[in-house]
Amino acid sequence: MKKLIATLVILATCLLSLASCFGGEEEKQIRIGVMAGPTAMGMAKLIADNGGTDGNEKYSFTVYQDTATAKADLTKGDVDIICLPTNEAAAYYKTVDDDVRVLAINCLNSLFVISDKDNSATQLSDLVGKTVYTCKNGTPKMVLDYIIKELDLDITVSTATPDGKEMATPADVRAQVVNGALPFAVIPEPMITAAQLAIQQAGKANEISYSVDIDLGDEWAKISPDAPVAMGCIVSTEDFTEDNEKLVASFLTEYKASIEFIGNLENLDTSAQYIADAGIMAAAPAAKKALSNLGDAISYIDGADMKTTLEGFFTATGLPKPDGEFYYD
């Protein structure tokens, strides 16, 4: 009997050992990088629920102020998952590392036409014969050019200020808006809100003011209703997703719930505070205003719908179009 018991104990031990080898993944902390701005807003509740920016045993969080640093950390393996603008994710796949995989879209349109106190517009056709200013790099000009072309509108798009200063980035456009130099501009949220607050803080509100006039997502929908503007996404690598399928699936479930909470304007006050606490925006009032402008842009799309949306967006804007391996299934 003792030999039988000993044999059974040994057998049970072996079975347990086999189960640990083949039955699941090692529990590990997922290192997540988020960009300050709309691509990170949907992460704010997940951050709040998991120890804040200090993180916990499940997740650690790093908030980046620029995409170059974020992408460098992904390349080095210092983060496992990061939020990026969709154009940068596609370019990264095409030129740096085709191991990257896009997991989900996290932000739709964040681009708006704004006008100074002497001008106004309710739709792009109101701008026929006028000049709209935006930045040279990134997606704002691409999106604007595509809409103008498809709607056959005679609107001039300039990436230089009226006095000839080139604007390379959205931050350059914001700086010119704060100075009141642009009658019409295309700029993303939350930079619109940041510019408006900077004007107020500088005591210039009586002489400089801008209104948010046109949601470019609405104009885009007139042309491409089945493939909306897709500005932000979250990516990982093939190695990480294949080695940690269950962890990634669990994260995406929590992430989707976080995005749905933040994107629901009924939760506006709480969401704004979460965003400020995470360092994604400087203060809750600014986050609240930006979320109000963004409306339903904070959205979660994955799977086949994600692929259809991104392929349509890349084709329309002329961005480099990754092959099918780019899309995580």
Beta strands, then each sheet from edge to edge (+ up, - down):
strand 1: 30-35
strand 2: 59-64
strand 3: 81-85
strand 4: 100-107
strand 5: 111-116
strand 6: 131-133
strand 7: 156-158
strand 8: 184-188
strand 9: 210-215
strand 10: 232-237
sheet 1: 2+ 1+ 3+ 10- 4+
sheet 2: 8+ 5- 9+
sheet 3: 6+ 7+
end
